[in-house]
Amino acid sequence: MTSEAVVSTSPAISSSKPAKRDYYFLRSFVAGGVAGCCAKSTIAPLDRIKILLQAQNPHYKHLGVFATLKAVPQKEGFLGLYKGNGAMMVRIFPYGAIQFMAFDKYKKLLSKQIGISGHIHRLMAGSMAGMTAVIFTYPLDVIRARLAFQVTGEHRYTGIANAFHTIYLKEGGVSGFYRGLIPTLIGMAPYAGFSFFTFGTLKSLGLKHFPELLGRPSSDNPDVYILKTHVNLLCGGIAGAIAQAISSLSKTLAYVYNTYGIKKGLYRGLSLNFIRCIPSQAVAFTTYEFMKQTLHLN
């Protein structure tokens, strides 16, 4: 969930010191991981609510989004809103790290090796990066969902390690952690693709046409402009909203439409996804851009 290299207001100057290239892989991994953790922590309560409602938890299935947000702290305490977030952090750090790193690698591969450039390579690289991250971290997502679905007093799993052990023994070994992977990949491809595409395009256009209004000098090179923090947040939020709207279109649209209609079918739960994705993507992109500056990754 990042963008292309920053737009320079003057010819690029290649003056990176060799020392700054040390541990580049590790620094890039950390930057993506921190961005992912910050983004998910921002919307952790909404993630818990989404899981409870989508999985029809008997304690909350009769409630709406805001009623559930109120009911969970009353029944489980304030920290109940963050149940499963520990497992989420274990999962999201490598997920964010892999996704951001993979995006940069795929973008360079498509541009330099295959010859695909322009805005389209952001879309393709973003889709490939999102699917790559999902494949590597899907078991952790399964664990996080199982823990978040539990209600105080009715625990099936005592923690992350116990959930891993139980699923492995009772649900078919390794295959038990990958049930539902294909639908997840199908949904992730357009979401990640359009998220990276939208943010990268908005960033490059903004810095190209309004560098002084929307940007500020980079800490590494004053001749290179990067987006201001509030502009990063805005672009990231727009990217999340557009990506969420587009990714709701899938092979199941015809079936859902024929079965439930438009209001109760196609757009059921879409408002909650918008509420989640806009701040999540805004924080993710902004944090990653900040970490790139901090760790000298530009």
C-alpha positions in Angstrom: 0.0 0.0 0.0 2.5 2.5 -1.0 3.2 4.5 -4.1 5.8 5.2 -6.6 9.0 7.1 -5.8 8.4 10.6 -4.8 8.2 13.2 -7.5 11.1 15.5 -7.7 11.0 19.2 -8.6 14.5 19.0 -10.0 16.5 16.2 -11.7 17.1 13.3 -9.4 20.4 13.2 -7.7 21.8 9.8 -6.9 23.9 10.4 -3.9 22.9 7.7 -1.4 25.7 6.8 0.9 26.6 3.1 0.9 25.9 2.9 4.7 22.2 3.8 4.1 21.8 0.7 2.0 22.8 -1.6 4.8 19.9 -3.8 6.0 17.6 -2.3 3.4 15.5 -5.5 3.4 15.1 -5.4 7.2 14.3 -1.7 7.2 11.7 -2.1 4.5 10.2 -5.1 6.4 9.9 -3.1 9.6 8.4 -0.1 7.8 5.6 -2.2 6.2 5.0 -4.1 9.5 4.7 -0.9 11.6 2.3 0.6 9.0 0.1 -2.5 9.1 0.0 -2.6 12.9 -0.9 1.1 13.2 -3.7 0.8 10.6 -5.3 -2.3 12.2 -5.0 -1.0 15.7 -6.9 2.0 14.6 -9.9 0.0 13.5 -9.6 -3.1 15.9 -13.0 -2.5 17.6 -14.7 -2.3 14.2 -13.0 -5.5 13.1 -14.3 -7.3 16.2 -17.8 -6.0 15.5 -17.6 -7.1 11.9 -16.6 -10.7 12.9 -19.3 -10.9 15.5 -22.1 -9.8 13.2 -20.9 -11.6 10.0 -20.5 -14.9 11.9 -23.9 -14.3 13.6 -22.7 -14.6 17.1 -25.8 -15.5 19.2 -25.2 -12.8 21.7 -25.0 -9.9 19.2 -26.6 -11.1 15.9 -29.9 -9.2 16.7 -28.0 -5.9 17.0 -26.7 -3.4 14.5 -23.2 -2.0 14.3 -23.5 0.9 16.7 -25.6 -1.2 19.2 -23.0 -3.9 19.2 -20.2 -1.3 19.8 -22.2 -0.3 22.9 -23.1 -3.8 24.0 -19.6 -5.4 23.8 -18.1 -3.1 26.5 -21.1 -3.6 28.7 -20.9 -7.4 28.5 -17.1 -8.0 28.1 -15.5 -4.7 29.3 -13.8 -2.1 27.2 -11.0 -4.5 26.2 -13.6 -6.8 24.7 -13.5 -4.5 21.7 -9.9 -5.5 21.2 -10.4 -9.3 21.7 -8.3 -11.1 19.0 -6.2 -8.0 18.4 -3.1 -9.7 19.8 -3.4 -12.4 17.2 -4.1 -9.7 14.7 -0.8 -7.9 15.5 1.0 -11.2 15.2 -0.5 -11.6 11.7 -0.6 -8.0 10.5 3.1 -7.2 11.1 4.3 -9.8 8.6 1.3 -9.2 6.4 1.9 -5.4 6.1 5.7 -6.0 5.7 5.2 -8.6 2.9 2.6 -6.6 1.1 4.6 -3.3 1.0 7.8 -5.0 0.1 6.2 -7.2 -2.5 4.5 -4.2 -4.1 7.8 -2.4 -4.6 9.4 -5.6 -6.0 6.5 -6.4 -8.3 6.4 -2.8 -9.5 10.0 -2.9 -10.4 9.7 -6.3 -12.0 6.8 -5.2 -14.2 8.4 -2.0 -15.2 12.0 -3.0 -15.8 11.8 -6.7 -16.7 8.4 -7.0 -18.5 8.1 -3.5 -19.7 4.7 -2.7 -18.2 4.7 0.9 -16.8 2.4 3.8 -16.3 -0.5 3.6 -13.9 -1.4 0.0 -14.9 1.7 -1.4 -13.2 0.6 -0.1 -9.9 -2.7 -1.9 -10.3 -1.1 -5.2 -11.2 1.7 -4.9 -8.6 -0.9 -4.1 -5.9 -3.0 -7.1 -6.7 -0.1 -9.4 -6.8 1.3 -8.0 -3.5 -2.0 -8.3 -1.7 -2.4 -12.0 -2.8 1.2 -12.8 -1.8 0.7 -11.3 1.7 -2.6 -13.3 2.1 -1.0 -16.6 1.2 1.8 -16.2 3.6 -0.3 -15.0 6.6 -3.7 -16.7 6.1 -3.3 -19.2 9.0 -2.8 -16.2 11.3 -5.9 -14.6 10.0 -7.9 -17.8 10.7 -6.6 -17.8 14.3 -7.4 -14.1 14.8 -11.0 -14.6 13.5 -11.5 -17.7 15.8 -10.3 -15.7 18.9 -12.3 -12.6 18.0 -15.5 -14.7 17.7 -15.3 -16.0 21.2 -17.4 -14.3 24.0 -16.2 -14.0 27.6 -17.2 -17.2 29.5 -17.6 -19.3 26.4 -14.0 -19.7 25.3 -13.1 -22.6 23.0 -9.4 -21.5 22.7 -7.3 -20.3 25.5 -4.9 -18.3 23.3 -3.0 -18.2 20.0 -0.9 -21.3 20.6 -3.8 -23.3 21.8 -5.9 -22.3 18.8 -3.1 -23.4 16.4 -2.7 -26.7 18.2 -6.5 -27.4 18.3 -7.1 -26.5 14.6 -4.1 -28.6 13.5 -5.3 -31.6 15.5 -9.0 -31.5 14.8 -9.4 -29.8 11.4 -7.1 -31.8 9.1 -3.6 -30.5 9.9 -2.2 -27.7 7.7 -5.2 -27.7 5.3 -7.3 -26.6 8.2 -5.6 -23.3 8.2 -6.3 -22.6 4.6 -10.1 -23.2 4.3 -11.6 -20.3 2.4 -8.3 -19.1 1.0 -9.5 -18.9 -2.7 -12.5 -16.6 -2.0 -10.2 -14.4 0.1 -7.7 -14.2 -2.7 -10.4 -13.3 -5.2 -11.6 -10.5 -2.9 -8.1 -9.3 -2.1 -6.9 -8.9 -5.7 -9.1 -6.0 -6.7 -9.0 -4.4 -3.2 -5.2 -4.3 -2.9 -4.8 -3.5 -6.6 -7.1 -0.5 -6.6 -5.9 0.6 -3.2 -2.3 0.9 -4.4 -3.3 2.2 -7.8 -5.5 5.0 -6.4 -3.0 6.1 -3.7 -0.1 6.0 -6.1 -1.9 7.9 -8.8 -3.2 10.6 -6.5 0.2 11.0 -5.0 2.1 11.3 -8.3 -0.5 13.7 -9.8 -0.6 15.8 -6.7 3.2 16.2 -6.5 3.4 16.8 -10.3 0.8 19.6 -10.5 0.8 21.0 -7.0 4.1 20.2 -5.3 4.4 23.2 -3.1 0.7 23.1 -2.0 0.4 19.4 -1.3 4.0 18.5 -0.7 7.0 19.3 1.5 10.8 18.7 1.0 12.0 15.3 1.9 14.3 14.9 4.9 16.7 13.0 2.7 16.8 15.4 -0.2 15.4 18.9 0.0 15.0 18.9 -3.8 12.6 16.0 -3.6 9.0 16.6 -2.5 6.8 14.2 -0.5 3.1 14.6 0.4 2.2 16.4 3.6 0.8 14.2 6.4 -2.8 15.4 6.1 -2.7 15.0 2.3 -1.3 11.5 2.8 -4.3 10.7 5.1 -6.7 12.1 2.6 -5.3 10.2 -0.4 -5.1 7.0 1.7 -8.7 7.4 2.8 -9.9 7.9 -0.8 -7.9 4.9 -1.9 -9.5 2.8 0.8 -13.0 3.9 -0.1 -12.6 3.3 -3.9 -10.9 0.0 -3.3 -13.7 -1.2 -1.0 -16.4 -0.2 -3.4 -14.8 -1.9 -6.4 -13.8 -5.1 -4.5 -17.5 -5.6 -3.6 -18.0 -6.7 -7.2 -17.2 -10.4 -7.6 -18.4 -13.6 -9.1 -21.1 -13.8 -6.4 -22.9 -10.6 -7.4 -25.4 -12.4 -9.7 -26.2 -15.0 -7.0 -26.6 -12.4 -4.2 -28.7 -10.2 -6.4 -31.1 -12.9 -7.5 -31.4 -14.2 -3.9 -31.5 -11.1 -1.8 -31.9 -8.2 -4.1 -29.8 -5.0 -4.1 -30.4 -3.3 -0.6 -30.3 -6.5 1.5 -27.9 -8.4 -0.7 -25.2 -6.5 -2.6 -24.6 -3.7 -0.2 -25.2 -5.5 3.1 -22.4 -4.6 5.5 -20.9 -2.2 3.0 -21.3 0.8 5.3 -19.2 -0.9 8.0 -16.6 -1.8 5.5 -16.4 1.8 4.4 -16.1 2.9 8.0 -13.3 0.4 8.5 -11.3 0.8 5.3 -11.2 4.6 5.0 -9.3 5.2 8.3 -7.3 1.9 7.9 -5.9 2.8 4.5 -5.3 6.4 5.5 -3.3 5.4 8.5 -1.5 2.6 6.6 -0.3 4.7 3.7 0.6 7.7 6.0 2.5 5.5 8.5 4.4 3.8 5.7 5.4 7.1 4.1 6.6 8.3 7.5 8.6 5.1 8.1 10.2 5.4 4.7 11.5 8.8 5.7 12.5 7.7 9.1 14.4 4.6 7.9 15.7 6.3 4.7 13.9 4.1 2.2 13.1 6.7 -0.5 
